[in-house]
């Protein structure tokens, strides 16, 4: 059994206040909803949770990009380290913000929006899609209980990025998808967290982002998600990109694009 590493680093900025998810959900009421994801990734003993959390979003409905695999999750992580606020790349982890930059620059979405309140999170998951979360992770969240819940108690182990994939309004809990392989409920990588416990995490510099204008950048023939050595390929309106190196080259030419970022609360 490998040692788990927690690689979510905090990077916030006031400009995100201009880009709330509430602009897409204003006037709606939360409903129970579960998005589908048929693949559970495993970050192993690397602090690459941001890459894997972002990759899980791409693998989920409403638009499932089935070419995304372990190799691409790690690609998101390594490219994010080039875009975050910390110098160099010789360190563990990166920010959720940097992972979102990589997704946007590679064409997976037109923008991303942020949850600033508990209700925003419920509404975003109800109507827009899964939420990419960055929160503290506690020892009480390491394993699920008999009912599939994790609990915010014990020791703070560090920052973690994972996907909020569902909301149950009647029973007041969220469903999450983690990147630890056969973890959680029946080894599916899934767990539940109560609204109350989520609120504790949210108030400890927690963050949640939703992709808007999602696009499937995969080829018609998807990459085998079990093949970590497979090249990832994508298709844009004018260019077919074959392999990660060319995607990275395209990314490098677009570093001037200003991303959306979130304010420290």
DRENNUTOR-276692 format. One record per residue: x, y, z of N, C-alpha, C, O in turn. Coordinates in steps of 0.2 Angstrom, whole numbers, plus 5000, padded with zeros to 4 digits. Layout:
R  npx  npy  npz capx capy capz  cpx  cpy  cpz  opx  opy  opz
R    X    Y    Z    X    Y    Z    X    Y    Z    X    Y    Z
...
END
This chain:
R  npx  npy  npz capx capy capz  cpx  cpy  cpz  opx  opy  opz
R 5004 4994 5000 5000 5000 5000 5004 5006 5000 5009 5007 5004
R 5003 5011 4995 5007 5017 4995 5005 5022 5000 4999 5022 5002
R 5009 5027 5001 5008 5032 5005 5004 5038 5001 5007 5040 4996
R 4998 5040 5003 4995 5045 5000 4998 5052 5001 5000 5053 5006
R 4998 5056 4996 5000 5062 4996 4995 5067 4994 4991 5066 4990
R 4995 5073 4997 4990 5078 4997 4993 5084 4993 4997 5087 4996
R 4991 5085 4987 4994 5090 4983 4990 5096 4981 4992 5100 4976
R 4985 5098 4984 4981 5104 4982 4984 5110 4986 4984 5110 4992
R 4987 5115 4982 4990 5121 4985 4985 5126 4984 4981 5126 4979
R 4985 5131 4988 4980 5137 4988 4982 5142 4984 4988 5145 4985
R 4978 5144 4979 4980 5150 4975 4973 5154 4973 4969 5151 4969
R 4972 5160 4976 4966 5163 4975 4968 5170 4973 4973 5173 4973
R 4962 5174 4970 4963 5180 4968 4956 5184 4967 4951 5180 4966
R 4956 5190 4969 4949 5194 4969 4945 5194 4962 4939 5194 4963
R 4948 5193 4957 4945 5193 4950 4940 5188 4950 4935 5189 4946
R 4940 5183 4953 4935 5177 4952 4928 5179 4955 4923 5177 4952
R 4928 5184 4959 4921 5187 4961 4917 5189 4956 4911 5190 4956
R 4920 5191 4950 4916 5193 4944 4914 5187 4940 4910 5188 4935
R 4915 5181 4942 4913 5175 4938 4910 5169 4943 4913 5164 4943
R 4904 5171 4946 4901 5166 4950 4897 5161 4946 4894 5163 4941
R 4896 5155 4948 4891 5151 4945 4884 5153 4946 4880 5151 4942
R 4883 5157 4951 4876 5159 4952 4873 5163 4946 4867 5163 4945
R 4877 5166 4941 4874 5169 4935 4871 5164 4931 4867 5166 4927
R 4873 5158 4931 4869 5153 4927 4864 5149 4931 4860 5146 4928
R 4863 5150 4937 4858 5146 4941 4853 5151 4945 4849 5148 4949
R 4854 5157 4944 4850 5162 4948 4842 5161 4947 4840 5160 4941
R 4839 5160 4952 4831 5159 4952 4829 5152 4952 4824 5150 4952
R 4834 5147 4952 4833 5140 4952 4833 5138 4959 4835 5141 4964
R 4830 5132 4960 4831 5129 4967 4834 5122 4966 4834 5119 4961
R 4838 5120 4971 4842 5114 4971 4838 5108 4970 4832 5107 4972
R 4840 5103 4966 4837 5096 4965 4842 5091 4966 4848 5092 4965
R 4839 5085 4968 4844 5079 4968 4846 5077 4961 4842 5076 4957
R 4852 5076 4961 4855 5075 4954 4862 5071 4955 4866 5072 4960
R 4863 5066 4951 4869 5062 4951 4872 5062 4944 4869 5060 4939
R 4878 5065 4943 4881 5064 4936 4885 5058 4936 4887 5055 4941
R 4886 5055 4930 4889 5048 4929 4896 5049 4927 4898 5053 4923
R 4900 5044 4930 4907 5044 4928 4909 5036 4928 4908 5033 4933
R 4911 5033 4923 4912 5026 4922 4919 5024 4924 4921 5018 4923
R 4924 5029 4925 4931 5027 4926 4933 5030 4933 4931 5036 4934
R 4937 5026 4937 4940 5029 4943 4947 5029 4942 4950 5023 4941
R 4950 5035 4942 4958 5035 4941 4961 5034 4948 4958 5035 4953
R 4968 5033 4948 4972 5032 4954 4978 5036 4953 4982 5035 4949
R 4979 5041 4958 4985 5046 4957 4991 5042 4960 4997 5045 4960
R 4990 5036 4964 4996 5033 4966 4999 5037 4972 4995 5040 4976
R 5006 5037 4973 5009 5040 4978 5012 5047 4976 5016 5050 4979
R 5008 5050 4971 5010 5057 4969 5005 5062 4971 4999 5060 4971
R 5007 5068 4972 5002 5073 4974 4999 5076 4968 4999 5083 4968
R 4996 5072 4963 4993 5075 4957 4986 5075 4957 4983 5074 4952
R 4983 5076 4963 4976 5076 4964 4972 5081 4959 4967 5080 4957
R 4975 5087 4958 4972 5092 4954 4971 5089 4947 4966 5090 4944
R 4977 5086 4944 4976 5083 4938 4971 5078 4937 4967 5077 4932
R 4970 5074 4942 4966 5068 4942 4959 5071 4944 4954 5068 4941
R 4958 5076 4948 4951 5079 4949 4948 5082 4943 4943 5081 4941
R 4953 5085 4939 4951 5088 4933 4949 5083 4928 4944 5084 4924
R 4953 5078 4927 4952 5073 4922 4945 5069 4924 4942 5067 4919
R 4944 5068 4930 4938 5065 4932 4932 5069 4929 4927 5066 4927
R 4932 5076 4930 4927 5080 4927 4926 5079 4920 4920 5078 4917
R 4931 5078 4916 4931 5077 4909 4928 5070 4907 4925 5070 4902
R 4929 5066 4912 4926 5059 4910 4919 5058 4912 4916 5053 4911
R 4916 5063 4915 4909 5063 4918 4904 5066 4913 4906 5070 4909
R 4898 5064 4914 4893 5068 4911 4892 5075 4914 4894 5076 4919
R 4890 5080 4910 4885 5079 4904 4889 5078 4898 4885 5076 4893
R 4895 5079 4897 4899 5077 4891 4905 5073 4893 4910 5075 4896
R 4904 5066 4891 4910 5062 4893 4915 5061 4888 4914 5060 4882
R 4921 5063 4890 4927 5063 4886 4931 5057 4887 4936 5057 4891
R 4929 5051 4884 4932 5045 4886 4939 5043 4884 4942 5038 4886
R 4942 5048 4880 4949 5047 4878 4954 5049 4884 4959 5047 4884
R 4951 5053 4889 4955 5055 4895 4957 5049 4899 4952 5045 4901
R 4963 5048 4901 4965 5043 4905 4971 5045 4910 4971 5051 4911
R 4974 5040 4913 4979 5042 4918 4984 5046 4915 4987 5051 4919
R 4986 5045 4909 4992 5049 4906 4990 5056 4906 4994 5061 4907
R 4983 5057 4904 4981 5064 4903 4980 5067 4909 4981 5073 4910
R 4978 5064 4914 4977 5067 4921 4984 5069 4923 4985 5075 4926
R 4989 5065 4922 4996 5067 4924 4998 5073 4920 5002 5078 4923
R 4996 5073 4914 4998 5079 4909 4995 5085 4912 4999 5091 4912
R 4989 5085 4914 4986 5091 4917 4990 5094 4923 4991 5100 4924
R 4992 5089 4927 4996 5091 4933 5002 5094 4932 5004 5099 4934
R 5006 5091 4927 5013 5093 4926 5012 5100 4922 5017 5104 4923
R 5007 5101 4918 5007 5107 4914 5004 5113 4919 5006 5119 4919
R 5000 5111 4924 4998 5116 4929 5003 5118 4933 5003 5124 4935
R 5008 5114 4934 5014 5117 4938 5018 5122 4935 5022 5126 4938
R 5017 5122 4928 5021 5127 4924 5017 5134 4924 5019 5139 4923
R 5010 5134 4926 5006 5139 4926 5004 5142 4933 5001 5148 4933
R 5006 5138 4938 5004 5141 4945 5009 5146 4947 5013 5148 4944
R 5007 5149 4953 5011 5155 4956 5018 5153 4959 5022 5158 4960
R 5020 5147 4959 5026 5145 4963 5031 5144 4958 5030 5141 4952
R 5037 5146 4959 5043 5146 4954 5045 5138 4953 5045 5134 4958
R 5047 5137 4947 5050 5130 4946 5045 5125 4946 5039 5126 4946
R 5047 5119 4946 5042 5113 4945 5044 5108 4950 5041 5102 4951
R 5050 5109 4954 5052 5104 4959 5049 5104 4965 5052 5106 4970
R 5042 5103 4966 5039 5103 4972 5032 5098 4971 5031 5097 4965
R 5029 5096 4976 5023 5092 4976 5017 5096 4976 5016 5101 4980
R 5013 5095 4971 5006 5098 4971 5006 5104 4966 5011 5106 4964
R 5000 5106 4966 4998 5113 4962 4991 5115 4964 4988 5112 4968
R 4989 5120 4961 4982 5123 4963 4977 5121 4958 4978 5119 4953
R 4971 5121 4961 4965 5120 4957 4965 5125 4951 4963 5123 4945
R 4966 5131 4953 4966 5136 4948 4971 5135 4942 4969 5135 4936
R 4977 5132 4943 4981 5131 4938 4979 5125 4934 4979 5125 4927
R 4975 5120 4937 4972 5114 4933 4967 5117 4928 4966 5114 4923
R 4963 5122 4931 4958 5124 4927 4960 5128 4921 4958 5128 4915
R 4966 5132 4922 4969 5135 4916 4971 5130 4911 4970 5132 4905
R 4974 5125 4913 4976 5120 4908 4970 5117 4904 4970 5117 4898
R 4964 5116 4907 4958 5114 4904 4956 5119 4899 4954 5117 4893
R 4956 5125 4901 4953 5130 4897 4958 5132 4891 4955 5132 4885
R 4964 5132 4892 4969 5133 4886 4969 5127 4881 4971 5129 4875
R 4967 5121 4883 4967 5116 4879 4960 5115 4876 4959 5110 4872
R 4955 5119 4877 4949 5119 4873 4943 5115 4876 4938 5115 4873
R 4944 5112 4882 4939 5108 4885 4933 5112 4888 4928 5109 4888
R 4934 5119 4889 4928 5123 4891 4930 5130 4889 4935 5132 4887
R 4924 5134 4888 4925 5141 4886 4927 5145 4892 4930 5151 4892
R 4925 5143 4898 4926 5147 4905 4925 5142 4910 4923 5137 4910
R 4926 5145 4917 4925 5141 4923 4922 5146 4928 4924 5152 4928
R 4917 5144 4932 4914 5148 4936 4914 5145 4943 4916 5139 4944
R 4914 5150 4948 4915 5148 4955 4909 5148 4960 4905 5152 4959
R 4909 5143 4965 4904 5143 4970 4907 5148 4976 4913 5146 4978
R 4903 5152 4978 4905 5156 4984 4901 5155 4990 4902 5158 4995
R 4895 5151 4989 4891 5150 4995 4889 5143 4994 4889 5139 4989
R 4887 5140 5000 4884 5133 5000 4879 5132 4995 4879 5127 4991
R 4874 5136 4994 4869 5136 4989 4871 5135 4982 4869 5132 4978
R 4877 5139 4981 4880 5139 4974 4882 5132 4972 4881 5130 4967
R 4885 5129 4977 4887 5122 4976 4882 5117 4974 4882 5113 4970
R 4876 5118 4978 4870 5113 4977 4867 5115 4970 4866 5110 4966
R 4867 5121 4968 4864 5123 4962 4868 5121 4956 4866 5119 4951
R 4875 5122 4957 4879 5120 4951 4879 5113 4950 4879 5111 4944
R 4879 5109 4955 4879 5101 4954 4872 5099 4952 4871 5094 4948
R 4867 5103 4954 4860 5101 4951 4859 5102 4944 4856 5098 4941
R 4862 5108 4941 4860 5110 4934 4866 5110 4929 4865 5109 4924
R 4872 5111 4932 4878 5113 4927 4882 5107 4926 4884 5106 4920
R 4884 5103 4931 4889 5098 4930 4892 5096 4937 4891 5100 4942
R 4897 5092 4937 4901 5091 4943 4905 5097 4945 4907 5101 4941
R 4907 5097 4951 4911 5103 4954 4918 5100 4956 4919 5095 4959
R 4923 5104 4953 4930 5102 4955 4932 5106 4961 4932 5112 4961
R 4933 5102 4967 4934 5105 4973 4941 5104 4976 4945 5100 4974
R 4943 5109 4979 4949 5109 4983 4948 5111 4990 4945 5116 4992
R 4949 5106 4995 4948 5108 5002 4954 5104 5006 4958 5101 5003
R 4953 5106 5013 4957 5102 5017 4955 5095 5017 4949 5094 5016
R 4959 5090 5019 4957 5083 5020 4959 5081 5027 4965 5081 5029
R 4954 5078 5031 4956 5076 5037 4956 5068 5038 4954 5064 5034
R 4959 5066 5044 4960 5059 5045 4953 5055 5045 4953 5049 5043
R 4948 5059 5047 4941 5056 5047 4938 5055 5040 4933 5052 5040
R 4942 5057 5035 4939 5057 5028 4943 5051 5025 4942 5050 5019
R 4948 5048 5028 4952 5043 5025 4948 5037 5023 4950 5034 5017
R 4943 5035 5026 4939 5029 5025 4932 5031 5026 4930 5035 5030
R 4927 5027 5022 4920 5028 5023 4918 5024 5029 4920 5019 5031
R 4912 5027 5032 4909 5023 5037 4904 5018 5034 4904 5017 5028
R 4900 5014 5038 4896 5009 5036 4890 5012 5031 4888 5008 5028
R 4889 5018 5031 4884 5021 5027 4887 5025 5021 4883 5028 5017
R 4894 5024 5020 4897 5027 5015 4899 5034 5015 4901 5037 5011
R 4899 5037 5022 4900 5044 5023 4908 5045 5025 4910 5040 5029
R 4911 5050 5023 4917 5052 5026 4915 5058 5031 4910 5061 5030
R 4920 5059 5036 4918 5064 5041 4924 5069 5042 4930 5067 5043
R 4922 5075 5043 4927 5081 5044 4929 5081 5052 4926 5084 5056
R 4934 5076 5054 4936 5076 5060 4943 5073 5061 4946 5070 5055
R 4947 5074 5066 4953 5071 5067 4959 5076 5064 4958 5082 5065
R 4964 5074 5062 4970 5078 5060 4969 5080 5053 4967 5077 5048
R 4971 5087 5052 4971 5089 5045 4977 5087 5041 4983 5088 5043
R 4976 5083 5036 4982 5079 5033 4985 5084 5027 4990 5082 5025
R 4981 5089 5025 4984 5093 5019 4978 5095 5014 4972 5093 5016
R 4980 5098 5009 4975 5100 5004 4974 5094 4999 4979 5091 4997
R 4968 5094 4997 4966 5088 4992 4961 5091 4987 4957 5095 4988
R 4962 5089 4981 4957 5090 4975 4953 5084 4973 4956 5079 4972
R 4947 5085 4973 4942 5079 4971 4936 5082 4968 4935 5088 4968
R 4932 5077 4965 4926 5079 4961 4920 5078 4965 4918 5073 4968
R 4915 5083 4966 4909 5083 4968 4904 5081 4963 4903 5085 4958
R 4901 5075 4963 4898 5072 4957 4890 5071 4958 4887 5070 4953
R 4888 5073 4964 4881 5072 4965 4879 5076 4971 4883 5078 4975
R 4872 5077 4971 4869 5081 4977 4862 5077 4979 4858 5076 4974
R 4861 5076 4985 4855 5073 4987 4852 5078 4992 4853 5079 4997
R 4847 5082 4989 4844 5087 4993 4840 5085 4999 4840 5088 5004
R 4836 5080 4997 4831 5077 5003 4835 5074 5009 4833 5076 5014
R 4841 5071 5008 4845 5068 5013 4851 5072 5015 4855 5070 5019
R 4852 5078 5012 4857 5083 5013 4864 5080 5013 4867 5080 5018
R 4866 5078 5008 4873 5076 5007 4875 5076 4999 4871 5077 4995
R 4882 5077 4999 4885 5077 4992 4888 5070 4991 4890 5067 4996
R 4889 5068 4985 4893 5062 4983 4899 5065 4979 4899 5069 4975
R 4905 5062 4981 4911 5063 4978 4914 5058 4975 4913 5052 4976
R 4919 5059 4970 4923 5054 4967 4930 5056 4968 4932 5061 4966
R 4934 5051 4971 4941 5052 4973 4945 5049 4968 4943 5045 4964
R 4952 5051 4968 4957 5048 4963 4962 5043 4967 4968 5043 4966
R 4959 5039 4971 4963 5034 4975 4961 5027 4973 4962 5022 4977
R 4959 5026 4966 4958 5019 4964 4952 5016 4968 4947 5019 4969
R 4953 5010 4970 4948 5006 4974 4947 5008 4981 4948 5004 4986
R 4945 5014 4982 4944 5017 4988 4936 5018 4989 4932 5018 4984
R 4934 5019 4995 4927 5022 4996 4922 5016 4996 4923 5010 4998
R 4916 5018 4994 4910 5014 4994 4911 5008 4989 4911 5009 4983
R 4912 5002 4991 4912 4996 4987 4918 4996 4983 4918 4993 4977
R 4923 5000 4984 4929 5001 4980 4928 5005 4974 4932 5004 4969
R 4923 5009 4974 4921 5013 4967 4925 5020 4967 4924 5023 4962
R 4928 5022 4972 4931 5028 4973 4926 5034 4975 4928 5039 4975
R 4920 5031 4977 4915 5036 4979 4914 5036 4986 4915 5031 4990
R 4911 5042 4989 4909 5043 4996 4904 5048 4996 4903 5052 4991
R 4901 5049 5002 4896 5054 5003 4899 5058 5009 4903 5056 5013
R 4897 5065 5008 4899 5070 5013 4893 5074 5015 4889 5076 5010
R 4891 5075 5021 4885 5078 5023 4886 5086 5021 4891 5088 5021
R 4880 5089 5021 4880 5096 5019 4884 5100 5025 4888 5104 5024
R 4883 5097 5031 4886 5101 5037 4893 5100 5037 4897 5105 5038
R 4896 5094 5035 4903 5093 5035 4906 5097 5029 4912 5100 5029
R 4903 5097 5023 4905 5101 5017 4906 5108 5019 4911 5112 5017
R 4901 5111 5023 4901 5118 5025 4907 5120 5029 4910 5125 5029
R 4909 5115 5034 4915 5116 5037 4922 5116 5033 4926 5121 5034
R 4922 5112 5028 4928 5112 5023 4927 5119 5019 4933 5122 5018
R 4921 5121 5017 4921 5127 5013 4923 5133 5016 4926 5137 5013
R 4922 5133 5023 4924 5139 5027 4932 5139 5028 4934 5144 5031
R 4935 5134 5027 4942 5133 5028 4946 5134 5021 4950 5130 5019
R 4945 5140 5018 4948 5141 5012 4946 5136 5006 4950 5134 5002
R 4940 5133 5007 4938 5128 5002 4936 5132 4995 4934 5137 4995
R 4937 5128 4990 4935 5131 4983 4931 5126 4979 4932 5120 4980
R 4927 5128 4974 4923 5124 4970 4922 5127 4963 4920 5133 4963
R 4924 5124 4958 4923 5127 4951 4919 5122 4947 4919 5116 4947
R 4916 5126 4942 4912 5122 4937 4914 5124 4930 4915 5130 4929
R 4915 5119 4926 4916 5121 4919 4910 5123 4915 4905 5120 4916
R 4911 5128 4911 4905 5131 4907 4907 5130 4900 4913 5131 4898
R 4903 5129 4895 4904 5128 4888 4908 5122 4887 4913 5123 4883
R 4907 5116 4890 4911 5110 4889 4911 5108 4882 4906 5108 4879
R 4917 5106 4880 4918 5103 4873 4922 5096 4874 4926 5095 4878
R 4920 5092 4869 4923 5085 4869 4929 5086 4864 4927 5086 4858
R 4935 5086 4866 4941 5087 4862 4944 5080 4860 4949 5080 4857
R 4940 5075 4861 4943 5068 4859 4942 5066 4852 4938 5069 4848
R 4946 5062 4849 4945 5059 4843 4939 5054 4843 4936 5053 4849
R 4936 5052 4837 4931 5048 4837 4932 5041 4841 4928 5039 4845
R 4938 5039 4840 4940 5032 4843 4944 5034 4850 4949 5037 4850
R 4940 5033 4855 4943 5035 4862 4950 5031 4864 4950 5025 4862
R 4954 5034 4868 4960 5030 4870 4957 5025 4876 4953 5027 4879
R 4960 5019 4876 4959 5015 4881 4960 5018 4888 4966 5019 4889
R 4955 5019 4893 4957 5022 4899 4961 5018 4903 4964 5021 4908
R 4962 5012 4902 4967 5008 4906 4974 5008 4904 4978 5005 4907
R 4975 5011 4898 4982 5011 4895 4985 5017 4896 4984 5022 4893
R 4989 5017 4902 4993 5023 4904 4998 5026 4899 5000 5032 4899
R 5000 5022 4894 5005 5024 4889 5002 5026 4883 5006 5029 4878
R 4996 5026 4882 4992 5028 4876 4993 5036 4875 4993 5040 4880
R 4994 5038 4869 4994 5045 4867 4987 5048 4868 4983 5045 4866
R 4987 5054 4870 4980 5058 4870 4980 5062 4864 4985 5065 4862
R 4974 5062 4861 4974 5066 4855 4967 5070 4855 4962 5067 4858
R 4967 5076 4852 4961 5080 4852 4960 5083 4845 4965 5083 4841
R 4954 5085 4844 4952 5088 4838 4949 5095 4839 4944 5095 4843
R 4952 5100 4836 4949 5107 4836 4945 5108 4830 4945 5104 4825
R 4942 5114 4829 4939 5116 4823 4944 5116 4817 4942 5114 4811
R 4950 5118 4818 4954 5119 4812 4960 5114 4813 4964 5114 4808
R 4962 5111 4818 4968 5107 4819 4966 5100 4822 4963 5100 4827
R 4970 5095 4820 4970 5089 4823 4976 5088 4827 4982 5088 4824
R 4976 5087 4833 4982 5087 4837 4983 5080 4839 4979 5076 4842
R 4989 5077 4837 4991 5070 4838 4997 5070 4843 5002 5071 4842
R 4995 5068 4850 5000 5067 4855 5000 5073 4860 4999 5079 4858
R 5003 5072 4865 5003 5076 4871 5008 5082 4869 5007 5088 4871
R 5013 5080 4866 5019 5086 4864 5016 5091 4861 5017 5097 4862
R 5012 5090 4855 5009 5095 4851 5004 5099 4855 5003 5105 4855
R 5000 5096 4860 4995 5099 4864 4999 5104 4869 4997 5110 4870
R 5004 5102 4871 5009 5106 4876 5011 5112 4872 5012 5118 4875
R 5013 5111 4866 5016 5116 4862 5010 5122 4860 5012 5128 4861
R 5004 5119 4859 4999 5124 4858 4998 5128 4865 4996 5134 4865
R 4998 5124 4870 4997 5128 4877 5002 5133 4878 5001 5139 4880
R 5008 5132 4876 5014 5137 4877 5013 5143 4873 5015 5148 4875
R 5009 5143 4868 5008 5149 4864 5002 5153 4866 5001 5159 4864
R 4999 5151 4872 4993 5154 4874 4994 5157 4881 4988 5158 4884
R 5000 5157 4884 5000 5159 4891 4998 5166 4892 4997 5167 4898
R 4997 5170 4887 4995 5177 4889 4987 5177 4890 4985 5182 4893
R 4983 5172 4889 4976 5172 4891 4975 5173 4899 4979 5169 4902
R 4971 5177 4901 4970 5178 4908 4965 5174 4910 4959 5174 4908
R 4966 5170 4915 4962 5165 4918 4957 5168 4923 4958 5174 4925
R 4952 5165 4925 4948 5167 4931 4950 5164 4937 4952 5158 4937
R 4950 5168 4943 4953 5165 4949 4949 5168 4955 4944 5172 4954
R 4950 5165 4960 4945 5166 4966 4948 5170 4972 4954 5170 4973
R 4944 5173 4975 4946 5177 4981 4947 5173 4987 4943 5169 4989
R 4952 5175 4991 4953 5172 4998 4948 5175 5002 4947 5181 5003
R 4944 5170 5006 4939 5173 5010 4941 5173 5018 4937 5174 5022
END
